[in-house]
């Protein structure tokens, strides 16, 4: 099941955003994603395929469309006063919690990852800023910094919801 943890981390946030853009709720996204994981798991067992995030996302989309068509039929039968007010949907990851995590891996790593992910600097620009010998050195250093973050997340047994406000 370890390889499916990556599926959750990689695919669920994108699928939750997809559902939100189409007027769905976070609970809908979670339910459908769990159902899609079961379908996907059965396919992997049957065909011994490697993990394919695009295929999983496609299953999620298919299940969402099926559910939304069914819900549309039911909504048409509801009176406007029976439709609940919309609630806040998908919480964005808390920047404060993320920055606290980054600060634990050291200032240099925090600066490097911030330049790459928040300021969208290229590896070449980062290499120049930090005085690395080249783009490849910057890429290796970024990888090492990400590994420090992953190790910390793993040792603290953190999950995606830990970063929500």
Secondary structure, DSSP 8 states (H G I E B T S, - for coil): -HHHHHHHHHHHHHHHHHHHHTT--HHHHHHHHHHHHHHHHHHHHHH-----HHHHHHHHHHHHHHHHHHHHHHHHTS-GGGS---------B-HHHHHHHHHTT-HHHHHHHHHHHTS---HHHHHHHHT-SSHHHHHHHHHHHHHHHHHHHHHTT--GGGGB-
